[in-house]
Amino acid sequence: MKFAPSPRPLLLGLLAVAAVSTSPAQTIYVSSSVSSTVGIFDTSGDRIGSLDSNEVGSANGLVTDPAGNVYLANGEGNIEEFSADGTFLSTFASTGLSNPMGLAIDTGGNIYAANFGSNSIEKFSPTGTDLGVFFDNSSAPLNVMYLNGPTGLAFGPGGNLYVANYFTGNVWAISSTGTSLGQFADANLYTPGTIAFNQAGQLYVSNQTPNTIEKFDSSGGDLATIDTGDNTSPNGLAFDQAGNLYAVMTDLGQVFKYDSSDNLSGGPLKVRFDNPSYIAISPSAFLIPEPSSWALMAGAFMLLLVSQRNRVRRAQAYQSLSGKNGK
């Protein structure tokens, strides 16, 4: 009795295609603190384009949305929206902003801006509607400042928002509803710039004055200090999907790449940029596969299960028939 060739290789191929479809090539965006330009680079460090702000002044915080659009906070008090290739789309927001620095986006597509000038965080809808002040010092006790020179923003795995305070030298935690959760970390922080979470929920903070990157666990415990070298002034941080950390070195005009073990990986990228500050990588390190990809993987998996079940049934029938014929 002959059996049909196993479909397993084909099914594994389908799963591989599905996996590849959820991991498109990533693009790196780096802003300049002394110009209105954002450089666009591939992950090998080659410059592949630019994004030019319509405003005169520094290009500050960057964030990308699931569609690949890029949002830029500039020194003129605006947030601009660009397509992935750098084409200007619109002035996304221009109210409620005071020298905005870091940007962050939540799972609903709302965008948050750290107002360095007013010690506040402004929230905007996915279409740019100003939803008002999300968090500030108005509810803080006497002689306490929750925010003091906010620069970097990042959402943690639990949905809370974290902010780096440049002047206070700490990271503050805020609930998804805008309630203070208290100081998250301050160990070895002096002039923190930006922050980023890896996929394990560990927080990395750029420490500009001592030229270090500080690493904290999910509870704020200090795990390690990464020495970036003299006269580097680390600022912008972002993770790629492979778990590599990209860190902007402002004084060098460079971007360093660290592997998932926090080791400098291959030295600096081929990025030559004037006073780089913030960085964003698209798609996000926390990319969720598109529904079509999930459907492809689920369908292939179900086909594999059905095929395996049928093979077992055929084998059992064959054994039963052989037993009868042998009597």
N, C-alpha and C positions, 0 to 999 in steps of 0.2 A: 504494500500500500504506500503510495507516494503522498507526501505533504507538500503544499505550496511553499515557496521560499518565504522565509520569515520577513515580515514587513518592518522589522525593528530598525534596520539601517535607515530606511526612508523616514520613519517616525522620528528617529534621533536627528535626522537632517532637518525635519520640520521644526523640532524644538530648537535646534541651533540657529535656524533662520529667525525664529521668534526672538531668541535671546539677542541676536545681533540687532534686530529691529528696535530693541529697547535701549541700545547703547550707541546712539549716533555720535559722529565726531564732535568733539567739544571745541568751543571757541573761547578764547581768553580776551577780556576787555580790561584795559589799564588806563586810569585817568591821570591827568597831570595837574599838580597843584599850582602851577604857574601859567597855565594856558587853558584854553577852552577846548582842548583836544583829548580824545580818547583813542588810544591805539588798539587795533584789533589784531590778534595773533592766533596762530594755531598752537597746538600743544608742544610742537618741536621748537617754538620760539620765533618762527618766521613771521614777519609782519605781513598781513594779508589785506589790510585796509585801515580806515580811520573813521571816526565818528566826530563830527565837528559841531559843537554847540553854537546856537544862534546868539548866545549871550557872551559878553566880554567878561572875563574873570576866570577864576579857578574852576576846574572840573573836579568835583568831589566824589560823593558816594555813588555807587553803582549797584543795580540789582536787575535780574532778568526774570521774566515771567515764563510760565510753561509753554507759551507760544513762541518763545525765543526773542521777544521784544526786550529792548534795553532801556532802563530808566536811569537818568543822570541828574544828580543834584548839583547845582552850580552856585558859585559865589554871589550871583545876582539875586538869589532868593527864589529860584524856580526849580521845577523838576520837568525835564524834557523827556519825551518818548521817541525812541528810534527803532527801526527794524533791525533784524540781526546783522544785516550787511552795512549798517551805519546810516541808512536813509532817515532823514528827519521826518517824523510823523506828526508831532504836535507838542505844544506846551501843555504837559499833563496837569500841572498844578502851579499856581502862583500866589495863593493866599495861605496865611497861617505859617509862613516860612521865615526863618531868621537865621541866615547863614547855615543852611542845612548841610549836614555832613553825611553820616551813614544812612543807608536805606535798608529796609527789610520788607519782605512780602510774606503774608500768611497764606494758609491753604485756601482761603476764600478769594485770593487775589487782591486783598486790600494792601495798600502800601503805607509804610510808616517811615517818617523822616525824623532824624535826630537834629533838633534845632540847637546848634552850638551857641547861638546868640541870645536865646531866650530860656535856655535850660528847660526844654520841653520836647515832647514827642507828638507830632501831628499825624493824624490818620486820614487816609484818602481811600475812597471806594475804587474799584477796578476801572471806573470810567473817569476818575480824577476829581470827583466831588469831594470837597473838604468836609470831613466828618467831625472836625473839631479837635481840640486837644485830647489826646489819648492819655497822657500822663505828664505831670509836672510836679513842682514842689509845693503846690497849694495845700496839700493835706499833710505835709511834713511837720513834725513837732518843732517847737522853737529851737533854733540853733542847729537844726539838722537839714542837710540838703540831700535829697534823693539823687538829684541830677546836678552835676557841676562840671560843665564843659563836655556834654555828651558827644561822643565821636562815632563809636561803632555800635551797630545793632545786629542782633541775630536771634532767630527763634530757635529754641531748644526742641529736642524730640518730644517733650511733653506739651508743647504748644505755648509755653511761657516765653516772654520776650526778655532779652538780656541786653544791657547797655553798658558800654565802657565809659567811665567818667575820667576825662583827661586830667582835670585839676585835683580831684579827690584821690585818684589812684586806686580805683576799685571797679568792680562790675556789680551792677544792681539788677535784681530780678523783679519782673513785673508779670502779673497774671494775664491771661488772655482777655480779661474784662477790665484791665487797667488798674488793678489794685497792687500796691507795693507788697512784695514778698520779702523785702529786706536785702541786705548786702549778700551777694553770692560768693564773692572772692575778693581778696586784696593782697594775698601773700606775694611779695616780691614785685608788686606793681607800683610803678612810679609815674609814668606818663603814658598810660595805655592808649593805643590808637584804635585798632579795629579788632573784631572778634569773629570766630568761626567755630562751628561744631563739626566734629567728624561723625562718621556713621555709628560709632560706638557711644556717642553721647558725651564725649570729652570736649572740653572747651579750650581753645587756643586763643591767647591774647598777645597782640604785638606790644612790645614794651620799648618805646622809642629811645628814651634817654640811656638806659644801660645796654642797648643793642641786644635785646633778648626776645624770645617768644616764650611765654609762660603757659604751661599745660595744667589743666585742672580736671578732676574727675566730675561725675555727674552731680556730686554733692558739694562741689566747691573746694574739695581737698587738693592741695598743691601736689602735682605728680612729678613735674620735671621742669627744668629750665633749658631751653635751646639757645646756645650762644651763637649769634649770627655773625660775629666778628666786629672789629673796630670800625667806627665811622660808617655803619650801615643804615641805622635809623629805620628799623622795620615798621611797616604800617599795614597796608592792605593784606588780608588773608582770605584764601578761598580753597576749598577742596574739590578735586575732580572725582569722577565716579570710581576710580581705582583706589581712592583713599590717599592719593598724593596731596600734599599741602603746597600751595603756591603762595609765596610771601614776597611782597613788594619791599625792596630796599631803596628807600627814597634817596639817600645820599649817594648811592652808587648808580642810580638810574637803571636798576636791574630788577629782575624777578628771580628768586631762588626757588628751587623745587626740592621738597623733602619727601622721602618715601613714607610708607605707613609705620615704619619704625623710627621715624623722626631723624633719619640720616639724610644729609645732603645728597641728593640723587643726581649725579652727572653734572654738578656745578650749575652756574647760572644759565638761564635760557638766553637765547640770542636776541634779547630785548634791549634796545638802546633807547631810552626815553628820558625826557627832561623832567626831573622832579616827579616821578610817579608817586601816586598816593593810594588810591583805592583800586580794587580788582574784583571782577566777577567772572564766573565761568558758566557757560551755557552749553548744554542743559545742566540743571542743578545736580549737585552730588547726590541729592535725595530724589532722583528721578523715579517716578512711578510709571511703569509700562502703560502704553496706550491701551484702551479697551480692545482694539483689534488685535494687538499682540497677545493680550491675555486670552482672547478667544481662540487664537491660533494655537497657543500652548495648551489650553484646556482641551481643545478638540483633538490635538495630537495625542495627549495623554489618555483621553478616553478611548481613542482608537487603539492605542497600545494595549489598554486593559481588555477591551473586547477581543482583540486579536489573540492575546495570550489565553483568555478564557476558552476561545474556540479551539485553540491548539490543544489545550488540556483535555477538552471534551473529545476531540478526535482521537487523541492518544488513548484515552480510557475506552472508547468504543473499539478501537483496534485491538487493545489487549483483551477485551471481553470476547471479541470474535475469534481471536487466536486461541483463547482458552477453550471455547466451544469446539472448534475444529480439531483440537488436539485430543479430545475425548474419544 
